[in-house]
Amino acid sequence: MGETTSQRHSAILNGYMRGDSRFNEWAEKNLGAFRLTRWSWGELEMAWEIDDRFVMPDGVMFGGHVASAADHVVGLAAMTVLENNEDRFRTSRLETTFFRPIVKPRAAIKARIVNQSKSLIHVEADFSNAEGKLAARVAAVQMKRSG
């Protein structure tokens, strides 16, 4: 493994950081305001500004929405270890464990690759609340497909 993210995937991730990737608009519309604040081989950090569209009447984020957002996050993390422009992936497993509610105004997210084989990428992501306490941990497996 050369530990070099492909040119295509680097461009997507860098565009997401700048806010001008096609994924930014899609995420804002469907998931909320995500910012990719840092990425490198095998890891990334994001900030999620939570707005009223995605909270239940009691102010808590619906767990299914968190899981949907988590799928987006672990996909971006998986992208960091794709070495060939033709590489693609699909989620084959996504497990979300909740420790405390995710509420406004924001969540901090740290994702990391925990294992990678020829065809599988295992990712974990931690969602922390505004107080810095662990709110949810996600474990995912991405099935890698080469061009």
C-alpha positions in Angstrom: 0.0 0.0 0.0 1.5 3.3 -1.1 -0.6 5.5 1.2 -1.3 8.0 -1.5 -4.9 9.1 -2.1 -5.7 9.1 -5.8 -5.8 12.4 -7.7 -9.5 12.0 -8.3 -10.4 11.3 -4.7 -8.0 14.0 -3.4 -9.7 16.5 -5.7 -13.2 15.5 -4.3 -12.0 15.8 -0.7 -10.2 19.1 -1.2 -13.3 20.4 -3.0 -15.4 19.4 -0.1 -13.1 21.3 2.3 -13.3 24.4 0.1 -17.1 24.0 -0.1 -17.3 23.7 -3.9 -17.7 20.0 -4.4 -20.9 18.5 -5.8 -21.2 16.7 -2.5 -21.5 20.0 -0.5 -24.8 21.0 -2.0 -26.2 17.5 -1.7 -25.2 17.2 1.9 -26.6 20.6 2.9 -29.9 19.8 1.3 -30.3 16.2 2.6 -28.2 16.0 5.8 -27.4 19.5 7.0 -24.4 21.8 7.1 -21.2 19.6 7.1 -17.7 21.0 6.9 -14.7 18.9 6.2 -12.1 20.5 8.4 -9.2 18.1 7.9 -8.3 15.0 6.1 -5.2 12.9 5.5 -4.6 9.3 4.5 -7.0 7.1 6.6 -8.7 9.8 8.6 -10.7 13.0 8.6 -12.5 15.5 10.8 -15.8 17.2 10.2 -18.1 19.7 11.9 -21.9 19.3 11.6 -24.0 22.4 12.3 -27.4 21.0 13.2 -30.5 23.0 12.1 -34.1 22.7 12.9 -34.9 20.7 9.8 -33.3 17.6 11.4 -34.4 17.6 15.0 -37.6 16.2 16.6 -40.0 18.4 18.6 -38.0 17.6 21.8 -34.8 19.0 20.2 -33.0 15.7 19.7 -31.7 14.5 16.4 -33.6 11.5 15.0 -31.4 8.4 15.2 -32.1 7.4 11.6 -31.0 10.8 10.4 -27.7 10.4 12.3 -27.2 7.0 10.7 -27.8 8.5 7.3 -25.3 11.2 7.9 -22.9 8.6 9.3 -23.0 6.7 6.0 -22.0 9.9 4.2 -19.1 10.5 6.7 -17.7 7.0 6.5 -17.9 7.2 2.7 -15.7 10.3 2.7 -13.3 8.6 5.1 -13.1 5.5 2.8 -12.2 7.9 0.0 -9.0 8.9 1.7 -7.5 5.5 1.1 -8.4 4.9 -2.5 -5.2 4.9 -4.5 -6.6 4.6 -8.0 -8.8 7.1 -9.8 -11.1 4.2 -10.9 -11.7 2.9 -7.4 -15.3 3.0 -6.1 -17.0 1.6 -3.0 -20.5 0.8 -1.5 -21.5 0.4 2.1 -22.1 -3.2 3.0 -22.5 -2.7 6.7 -23.3 0.3 8.9 -23.8 0.0 12.6 -24.5 3.0 14.8 -24.3 2.9 18.6 -25.8 5.8 20.5 -24.4 6.9 23.9 -26.3 10.3 24.3 -28.5 12.4 22.2 -27.1 14.6 19.4 -28.7 18.0 19.7 -28.1 21.5 18.3 -26.0 23.4 17.8 -23.3 21.1 16.4 -21.5 17.8 16.5 -17.8 17.2 15.9 -16.9 14.1 13.9 -13.6 12.1 13.7 -13.4 9.2 11.3 -10.6 6.7 10.7 -9.8 3.6 8.7 -9.3 0.7 11.1 -8.5 -1.9 8.5 -8.2 -2.2 4.7 -7.9 -5.3 2.5 -8.0 -5.7 -1.2 -11.8 -5.5 -1.3 -13.0 -4.2 2.1 -12.5 -0.9 4.0 -13.4 -0.9 7.7 -14.2 2.6 9.0 -15.1 3.9 12.5 -16.4 7.4 13.2 -17.1 9.2 16.5 -19.8 11.9 16.8 -19.2 14.1 19.8 -21.7 16.6 21.1 -21.1 20.3 21.6 -19.6 19.5 25.1 -17.1 17.2 23.5 -18.7 14.0 24.9 -19.1 10.9 22.8 -22.6 10.8 21.4 -22.4 8.1 18.8 -19.9 5.7 17.4 -20.3 4.2 13.9 -18.7 1.1 12.5 -18.9 0.5 8.8 -17.6 -1.7 6.1 -17.2 -0.4 2.6 -17.0 -2.9 -0.3 -14.2 -1.6 -2.7 -14.7 -2.0 -6.4 -11.9 -1.2 -8.8 -12.7 0.4 -12.2 
